[in-house]
Amino acid sequence: MKLELRSITKRFGSLVANDKISVTVEPGQIHCLLGENGAGKSTLMNVLFGLFQPDEGQILLDDQPVSFAGPGDAMAAGIGMVHQHFMLVPVFTVAENVMLGHEPTRGLGRIDLAEARRQVREVSERFGFEVDPDALVGELPVGIQQRVEIIKALSRKAEILVLDEPTAVLTPQETDELMVIMRQLAASGTSIVFITHKLREVQEVADTITVIRLGKVVGETSPTSSAHELATMMVGRDIGLTVAKNPPTVGKAALSVSGLTMFARSGVRLLDDVSFDVHEGEVLAVAGVQGNGQTELTEALLGLGERVFGSAKLYGKELVGASVRTVLDNGVGYIPEDRTVDGLVAEFSVAENLMLDRSFAGEFVSQHTIKFSKLDEFARSAIAEFDIRTPGPAAPAGKLSGGNQQKVVLARELSRDLKLFVASQPTRGVDVGSVEFIHERIIAVRDSGVPVIIVSTELDEVLELADRIAVMYRGRFIDIVPADTPRSVLGQLMAGVTAA
């Protein structure tokens, strides 16, 4: 089936998320929509899937105009969508999830579960998915859950399949398996719209690439374009994709973690006897599929976690059991994984956000009164040094772009005297240009002799920054390996497979 999006425009108040976007997807084509987070890719696909109504423009299937009042209309027309966050019921079986919403019936309206099982087996055998219809979805690996989502779409006769950031929660091996599946689907005649911001995957699997920047199509190209060319199209200026990094000058162990364990309120073990050291002048990168204890690890180190046991000593001072303020006073800098929730107060000015963790200290406060002239001077200096694109120190932080918000957090943390720097997902939701800047600053911190812990689900980022790599799986450090460890080995570790 041929898909054409013609001059699609979608507004949210004064924000134009899609600005006259036109895209054509031919039958059996893997068409990639490439762009930064916030470029408008997912909004465009939500328009296609009937979740949003376009303010202007047309959708055409096989040259015939169509309109969808909701996802049901889109699915009936042959469009399936696999969302970044899966729409599955964990306590249901694969067959029950696949038939949900269009249950096959027999007799007196009774649900025909046998028919649902047959559909799962038929699609699985056709594409080699190897999915058990009777398996509970909640007990399946993430990569298999994604296959269930694809089976759901194909069982509803989807001829156009939209995959929204499909590799965000996959190991490298699962990503490779998905690429094979995509090619099989395309070869069978299914049209695929592949939404991503990862250049390597685009080059590997796409037939055609449409680049979207700030809600507009800025060009269409082929996968033979270099990563540098694609990145330049995404950002609109020439950028480097690798950070200049000399071999580390490693000093003594600064942070020593032993038997670090953390429990949820339910009693579930979130961190399981984690032990490691981080040395002066090195980057220890923590890799793993999201949800394997990375968030809990940073919370435990920063004093944010409850029910934490074990030890984490920074130059002999115990962090476990200490308050957040004590941890910060001991010289720990921290970039949280979600800046909008834990890193910034959106309504506060840039200057106020730059002093958040020092609002009680004498540098900017005297007798409970802010020294505004001192704060303004500091804020202007930080804005210049960290290239924060803002109208000025008084501008609300929430009005800045994602990359500039992250630079505010980075500037705040790196303007203190640090003994340890912890950065969780430091470039999530950040444009490629800001990624380049943030990576350079992280390496500069490391080169100054400060130990650095990076937590990232982006394997490319881990390999770019790491001096050593710790792989987390189900709350444990399954192994700590050298930075030049092959992707294939890292992928096995991320899936819980050890060398033994």
C-alpha positions as CSV (number, residue, x, y, z in Angstrom):
1,M,0.0,0.0,0.0
2,K,1.3,3.5,-0.9
3,L,1.1,6.2,1.8
4,E,1.2,9.9,1.1
5,L,1.2,12.6,3.7
6,R,0.6,15.9,1.9
7,S,1.3,19.2,3.6
8,I,0.4,18.0,7.1
9,T,0.2,20.8,9.6
10,K,-0.5,20.3,13.3
11,R,-0.5,23.1,15.9
12,F,-0.7,23.1,19.7
13,G,-1.6,26.6,20.6
14,S,1.2,28.8,19.2
15,L,3.5,25.8,18.8
16,V,3.6,24.4,15.2
17,A,4.6,20.8,15.7
18,N,4.2,19.9,12.0
19,D,4.6,22.6,9.4
20,K,3.4,21.5,5.9
21,I,5.2,18.1,6.1
22,S,5.0,16.0,3.0
23,V,6.2,12.4,2.9
24,T,5.6,9.5,0.4
25,V,6.1,5.9,1.4
26,E,6.0,3.3,-1.4
27,P,4.8,-0.3,-1.0
28,G,7.4,-2.5,0.5
29,Q,9.7,0.4,1.4
30,I,11.4,1.1,4.7
31,H,11.1,4.8,5.0
32,C,13.0,6.4,7.9
33,L,11.9,9.6,9.6
34,L,15.1,11.0,11.1
35,G,15.2,13.9,13.5
36,E,16.0,15.1,16.9
37,N,13.7,14.5,19.9
38,G,11.0,17.2,19.6
39,A,11.5,17.5,15.8
40,G,7.8,16.5,15.2
41,K,8.3,12.9,14.1
42,S,6.0,11.2,16.6
43,T,3.4,14.0,16.3
44,L,3.2,13.3,12.5
45,M,2.7,9.6,13.1
46,N,0.1,10.3,15.7
47,V,-1.8,12.3,13.0
48,L,-1.4,9.3,10.7
49,F,-2.7,6.9,13.3
50,G,-5.8,9.0,14.1
51,L,-4.6,10.1,17.6
52,F,-4.4,13.7,16.4
53,Q,-6.4,15.5,13.8
54,P,-4.4,17.6,11.3
55,D,-5.1,21.3,11.1
56,E,-4.2,21.3,7.5
57,G,-3.2,18.7,4.8
58,Q,-4.3,15.3,3.6
59,I,-3.6,11.6,4.1
60,L,-3.8,9.5,1.0
61,L,-3.7,5.7,0.7
62,D,-3.1,4.3,-2.8
63,D,-3.8,7.9,-4.0
64,Q,-7.2,8.1,-2.3
65,P,-7.8,10.7,0.4
66,V,-8.7,9.3,3.8
67,S,-9.5,10.7,7.3
68,F,-9.3,8.9,10.6
69,A,-11.5,9.8,13.6
70,G,-9.3,7.6,15.8
71,P,-6.9,4.7,15.8
72,G,-9.7,2.2,15.0
73,D,-10.2,3.9,11.7
74,A,-6.5,3.8,11.0
75,M,-6.2,0.1,11.8
76,A,-9.3,-0.7,9.7
77,A,-7.5,1.1,6.8
78,G,-4.5,-1.1,7.2
79,I,-2.2,1.0,9.4
80,G,-0.5,-0.5,12.4
81,M,1.7,1.3,15.0
82,V,4.2,0.0,17.5
83,H,4.7,2.7,20.1
84,Q,7.9,3.3,21.9
85,H,6.2,2.3,25.1
86,F,4.4,-0.9,24.5
87,M,0.6,-1.1,24.7
88,L,0.5,-4.6,26.2
89,V,-1.2,-6.1,29.3
90,P,1.5,-7.9,31.2
91,V,-0.8,-10.4,32.9
92,F,-2.4,-11.5,29.6
93,T,-1.0,-14.1,27.3
94,V,0.4,-13.3,23.9
95,A,-2.8,-14.6,22.2
96,E,-5.0,-12.5,24.6
97,N,-3.0,-9.4,23.9
98,V,-3.1,-10.0,20.1
99,M,-6.8,-10.3,20.0
100,L,-7.6,-7.5,22.5
101,G,-10.0,-5.1,20.9
102,H,-10.9,-7.3,17.9
103,E,-11.7,-10.6,19.6
104,P,-12.6,-13.5,17.3
105,T,-15.8,-15.1,18.3
106,R,-17.8,-18.3,17.7
107,G,-21.1,-19.6,18.6
108,L,-23.1,-17.4,21.0
109,G,-20.6,-14.6,20.9
110,R,-18.0,-16.6,22.8
111,I,-14.4,-15.5,22.4
112,D,-12.4,-17.9,20.1
113,L,-9.1,-18.1,21.9
114,A,-8.0,-21.0,19.6
115,E,-8.3,-18.7,16.6
116,A,-6.2,-16.0,18.4
117,R,-3.5,-18.7,19.0
118,R,-3.7,-19.7,15.3
119,Q,-3.2,-16.1,14.2
120,V,-0.1,-15.8,16.5
121,R,1.4,-19.1,15.2
122,E,0.7,-18.2,11.6
123,V,2.4,-14.8,11.8
124,S,5.2,-16.2,13.9
125,E,6.0,-19.0,11.5
126,R,5.8,-16.7,8.5
127,F,8.5,-14.4,9.9
128,G,10.4,-16.7,12.2
129,F,9.3,-14.8,15.3
130,E,9.2,-17.9,17.6
131,V,6.6,-16.5,20.0
132,D,4.6,-18.8,22.2
133,P,0.9,-17.8,22.0
134,D,0.3,-19.0,25.6
135,A,3.3,-17.2,27.2
136,L,2.5,-14.4,29.7
137,V,3.6,-11.1,28.2
138,G,5.0,-9.9,31.5
139,E,7.5,-12.8,31.6
140,L,8.9,-12.2,28.1
141,P,12.1,-10.3,27.3
142,V,11.6,-6.8,25.9
143,G,12.6,-7.9,22.4
144,I,10.0,-10.6,22.3
145,Q,7.4,-8.2,23.7
146,Q,8.1,-5.9,20.7
147,R,7.5,-8.9,18.4
148,V,4.1,-9.3,20.1
149,E,3.3,-5.7,19.2
150,I,4.2,-6.4,15.6
151,I,2.1,-9.6,15.5
152,K,-0.8,-7.5,16.9
153,A,-0.5,-5.1,14.0
154,L,0.0,-7.8,11.3
155,S,-3.0,-9.9,12.7
156,R,-5.2,-6.9,11.9
157,K,-4.0,-7.0,8.3
158,A,-1.7,-4.0,8.6
159,E,-0.1,-3.1,5.3
160,I,1.7,0.0,6.7
161,L,3.6,-0.5,9.9
162,V,4.9,2.5,12.0
163,L,7.7,1.8,14.4
164,D,8.2,4.7,16.8
165,E,11.8,4.7,18.2
166,P,11.7,0.8,18.3
167,T,15.2,0.2,19.5
168,A,15.1,2.5,22.6
169,V,14.6,-0.5,24.9
170,L,16.5,-3.2,23.0
171,T,19.9,-4.8,23.4
172,P,22.3,-4.6,20.4
173,Q,21.4,-8.2,19.5
174,E,17.7,-7.5,19.8
175,T,18.2,-4.4,17.6
176,D,19.9,-6.6,14.9
177,E,17.1,-9.1,15.1
178,L,14.6,-6.3,14.6
179,M,16.4,-5.1,11.5
180,V,16.1,-8.6,10.1
181,I,12.4,-8.6,10.8
182,M,11.9,-5.2,9.2
183,R,13.6,-6.4,6.0
184,Q,11.4,-9.6,6.0
185,L,8.3,-7.5,6.4
186,A,9.4,-5.1,3.6
187,A,10.2,-8.0,1.3
188,S,6.6,-9.4,1.9
189,G,5.2,-6.0,0.7
190,T,4.6,-4.3,4.1
191,S,5.5,-0.6,4.1
192,I,7.4,0.5,7.1
193,V,7.8,3.9,8.6
194,F,10.8,3.8,10.9
195,I,11.1,6.7,13.4
196,T,14.5,7.2,15.0
197,H,17.3,9.6,15.9
198,K,20.0,6.9,15.7
199,L,22.2,7.4,12.6
200,R,23.8,4.0,12.6
201,E,20.5,2.2,12.5
202,V,19.2,4.5,9.7
203,Q,22.2,3.7,7.5
204,E,21.8,0.0,8.1
205,V,18.1,-0.6,7.3
206,A,16.5,2.4,5.5
207,D,15.6,2.5,1.8
208,T,14.8,6.3,2.0
209,I,15.4,8.9,4.7
210,T,13.3,12.0,5.3
211,V,15.0,14.4,7.7
212,I,12.7,16.6,9.9
213,R,14.0,19.6,11.9
214,L,11.8,21.8,14.0
215,G,8.6,20.5,12.5
216,K,9.7,20.9,8.9
217,V,11.1,18.5,6.2
218,V,14.6,19.7,5.5
219,G,15.5,17.1,3.0
220,E,15.2,13.6,1.7
221,T,18.3,11.4,1.2
222,S,19.5,7.8,0.9
223,P,21.3,5.6,3.5
224,T,24.5,6.1,1.5
225,S,24.7,9.5,3.1
226,S,27.4,9.7,5.7
227,A,26.6,10.0,9.4
228,H,28.2,13.4,9.3
229,E,25.9,14.5,6.5
230,L,22.8,13.2,8.2
231,A,23.8,14.8,11.5
232,T,24.4,18.1,9.8
233,M,20.9,17.9,8.2
234,M,19.3,17.1,11.5
235,V,21.0,20.0,13.3
236,G,21.4,22.6,10.6
237,R,25.1,23.2,11.1
238,D,28.4,21.3,10.8
239,I,29.1,19.3,13.9
240,G,31.6,16.6,15.1
241,L,30.3,13.2,16.0
242,T,33.2,12.1,18.1
243,V,34.9,13.7,21.1
244,A,38.6,14.2,21.2
245,K,39.8,12.0,24.1
246,N,43.3,11.2,25.2
247,P,44.0,8.0,27.3
248,P,43.1,8.5,30.9
249,T,45.5,9.4,33.6
250,V,44.1,7.2,36.3
251,G,44.8,8.0,40.0
252,K,43.7,6.3,43.2
253,A,40.3,4.9,43.9
254,A,38.0,7.8,45.0
255,L,34.7,6.1,45.3
256,S,34.5,2.6,46.8
257,V,31.1,0.9,46.7
258,S,30.6,-2.4,48.6
259,G,27.5,-4.6,48.8
260,L,25.2,-1.8,47.8
261,T,21.6,-3.2,48.1
262,M,18.3,-1.4,47.7
263,F,14.7,-2.7,48.3
264,A,11.4,-1.4,47.0
265,R,8.5,-0.9,49.5
266,S,7.2,-4.3,48.4
267,G,10.4,-6.0,49.4
268,V,11.6,-6.5,45.8
269,R,15.4,-6.2,45.6
270,L,16.2,-3.3,43.2
271,L,20.0,-3.3,43.7
272,D,21.6,-6.6,44.5
273,D,25.0,-6.5,46.2
274,V,26.7,-4.0,43.8
275,S,30.4,-3.5,44.4
276,F,32.9,-1.4,42.4
277,D,35.5,1.3,42.6
278,V,35.8,4.5,40.5
279,H,39.3,6.1,40.2
280,E,40.4,9.6,39.8
281,G,40.6,10.7,36.2
282,E,38.5,7.9,34.7
283,V,34.9,7.5,33.3
284,L,33.1,4.5,34.5
285,A,30.1,4.1,32.1
286,V,27.2,2.0,33.3
287,A,25.4,0.3,30.4
288,G,22.3,-1.8,30.3
289,V,18.7,-1.9,29.1
290,Q,16.5,0.6,30.9
291,G,15.0,-0.8,34.1
292,N,17.8,-3.0,35.3
293,G,18.7,-0.9,38.3
294,Q,20.6,2.1,36.8
295,T,18.1,4.7,38.2
296,E,18.2,3.1,41.7
297,L,22.1,3.0,41.6
298,T,22.3,6.8,41.1
299,E,19.5,7.4,43.7
300,A,21.4,5.3,46.3
301,L,24.6,7.2,45.7
302,L,22.9,10.6,46.0
303,G,20.9,9.9,49.1
304,L,17.7,9.8,47.2
305,G,16.8,6.2,47.8
306,E,15.1,4.5,50.7
307,R,15.9,1.1,52.1
308,V,19.5,1.3,51.0
309,F,22.2,-0.9,52.6
310,G,25.9,-1.5,52.1
311,S,28.6,1.1,51.7
312,A,29.6,3.8,49.3
313,K,32.6,5.8,50.5
314,L,33.9,8.9,48.7
315,Y,37.5,9.5,50.0
316,G,36.5,7.7,53.1
317,K,33.3,9.5,53.8
318,E,30.2,7.3,53.8
319,L,27.4,8.4,51.4
320,V,24.9,5.7,52.3
321,G,22.5,7.0,54.9
322,A,23.6,10.6,54.3
323,S,21.1,13.3,53.3
324,V,21.1,14.7,49.8
325,R,22.6,18.0,51.1
326,T,25.4,16.2,52.8
327,V,26.2,14.2,49.7
328,L,26.3,17.4,47.7
329,D,28.4,19.1,50.3
330,N,30.9,16.2,50.1
331,G,31.5,17.2,46.5
332,V,29.1,15.1,44.4
333,G,27.8,16.7,41.2
334,Y,24.7,15.1,39.7
335,I,22.7,15.2,36.4
336,P,19.4,13.4,36.9
337,E,18.0,11.2,34.2
338,D,14.9,13.5,33.9
339,R,15.8,17.1,34.0
340,T,12.2,18.3,33.9
341,V,11.3,16.3,37.0
342,D,14.5,16.3,39.1
343,G,16.9,18.8,37.5
344,L,15.1,22.1,37.0
345,V,12.2,24.2,38.3
346,A,10.6,25.2,35.0
347,E,9.0,28.3,36.5
348,F,12.3,29.6,38.0
349,S,14.6,31.8,36.0
350,V,17.8,30.4,34.5
351,A,19.8,32.3,37.3
352,E,17.6,30.8,40.0
353,N,18.1,27.3,38.6
354,L,21.9,27.9,38.5
355,M,21.9,28.4,42.3
356,L,19.4,25.7,43.3
357,D,21.8,23.5,45.3
358,R,23.5,26.6,46.8
359,S,20.5,28.6,47.9
360,F,21.4,28.0,51.5
361,A,25.1,29.0,51.2
362,G,26.9,32.3,51.7
363,E,28.0,32.6,48.1
364,F,24.6,33.8,46.9
365,V,22.6,34.3,50.1
366,S,23.2,36.5,53.2
367,Q,20.8,36.6,56.2
368,H,18.2,34.7,54.1
369,T,18.4,37.3,51.3
370,I,19.6,36.5,47.8
371,K,22.5,38.6,46.6
372,F,21.0,39.3,43.2
373,S,24.0,41.2,41.8
374,K,26.3,38.3,42.7
375,L,23.8,35.8,41.3
376,D,23.4,37.8,38.1
377,E,27.2,38.0,37.6
378,F,27.6,34.3,38.1
379,A,24.6,33.5,35.8
380,R,26.0,35.6,33.0
381,S,29.4,34.0,33.3
382,A,27.9,30.5,33.2
383,I,25.6,31.3,30.3
384,A,28.7,32.4,28.3
385,E,30.9,29.5,29.4
386,F,28.3,26.8,28.7
387,D,26.8,28.4,25.6
388,I,23.3,28.5,27.0
389,R,21.0,29.9,24.4
390,T,18.7,32.1,26.4
391,P,17.4,35.7,26.3
392,G,19.1,36.3,29.6
393,P,19.5,35.2,33.2
394,A,15.9,36.2,34.1
395,A,14.3,34.0,31.4
396,P,12.2,31.0,32.7
397,A,14.2,27.8,32.4
398,G,11.1,26.0,31.2
399,K,11.0,28.1,28.0
400,L,14.5,26.9,26.9
401,S,15.0,24.0,24.4
402,G,15.9,20.6,25.9
403,G,19.6,21.0,25.1
404,N,19.8,24.4,26.7
405,Q,17.9,23.2,29.8
406,Q,20.4,20.4,30.1
407,K,23.3,22.9,29.8
408,V,21.8,24.8,32.7
409,V,21.9,21.7,34.9
410,L,25.4,20.9,33.6
411,A,26.6,24.5,34.4
412,R,25.2,24.4,37.9
413,E,26.8,21.1,38.8
414,L,30.2,21.8,37.1
415,S,30.6,25.2,38.7
416,R,31.1,23.6,42.1
417,D,34.3,22.0,43.4
418,L,33.7,18.3,42.7
419,K,35.1,15.1,44.0
420,L,32.7,12.9,42.0
421,F,30.5,13.6,39.0
422,V,27.5,11.4,38.3
423,A,25.6,11.9,35.1
424,S,22.5,9.8,34.4
425,Q,21.3,9.8,30.7
426,P,23.2,13.1,30.2
427,T,22.1,13.6,26.6
428,R,18.5,12.2,26.6
429,G,16.2,14.5,24.6
430,V,19.1,16.7,23.6
431,D,20.0,17.8,20.0
432,V,23.1,16.5,18.4
433,G,24.9,19.8,18.7
434,S,24.4,19.9,22.5
435,V,25.4,16.2,22.7
436,E,28.8,17.2,21.2
437,F,29.2,20.0,23.8
438,I,28.1,17.9,26.8
439,H,30.4,15.1,25.9
440,E,33.4,17.5,25.6
441,R,32.6,18.9,29.1
442,I,32.3,15.4,30.6
443,I,35.8,14.4,29.2
444,A,37.2,17.8,30.5
445,V,35.9,16.9,34.0
446,R,37.6,13.5,33.7
447,D,40.9,15.1,32.5
448,S,40.9,17.4,35.5
449,G,41.2,14.3,37.7
450,V,37.6,14.0,38.9
451,P,36.1,10.5,38.8
452,V,33.0,10.3,36.6
453,I,30.1,7.8,36.5
454,I,28.0,7.9,33.4
455,V,24.7,6.0,33.2
456,S,23.4,5.7,29.7
457,T,21.1,3.3,27.7
458,E,22.7,4.7,24.5
459,L,25.4,2.2,23.7
460,D,27.1,4.6,21.3
461,E,27.4,7.1,24.1
462,V,28.8,4.5,26.5
463,L,31.5,3.6,23.9
464,E,32.2,7.2,23.2
465,L,32.9,8.2,26.8
466,A,33.9,5.2,28.8
467,D,37.3,4.2,30.1
468,R,35.7,1.1,31.7
469,I,32.2,-0.2,31.2
470,A,30.0,-1.8,33.9
471,V,27.0,-3.7,32.6
472,M,23.9,-3.8,34.8
473,Y,21.4,-6.7,34.6
474,R,18.5,-7.2,37.1
475,G,20.1,-5.0,39.7
476,R,23.6,-6.4,39.6
477,F,26.9,-5.5,37.9
478,I,27.1,-8.6,35.7
479,D,30.6,-7.6,34.7
480,I,33.0,-4.6,34.4
481,V,34.9,-4.7,31.1
482,P,37.4,-2.6,29.1
483,A,36.1,0.3,26.9
484,D,37.2,-1.5,23.7
485,T,34.9,-4.5,24.4
486,P,33.0,-5.4,21.2
487,R,29.4,-4.5,20.8
488,S,28.4,-8.1,20.5
489,V,29.9,-9.0,23.9
490,L,28.3,-5.9,25.5
491,G,24.9,-7.0,24.0
492,Q,25.3,-10.4,25.5
493,L,26.1,-9.0,28.9
494,M,23.1,-6.6,28.7
495,A,20.9,-9.7,28.1
496,G,22.3,-11.4,31.1
497,V,24.7,-13.8,29.3
498,T,28.2,-13.9,31.0
499,A,31.4,-15.3,29.5
500,A,31.1,-18.3,31.8
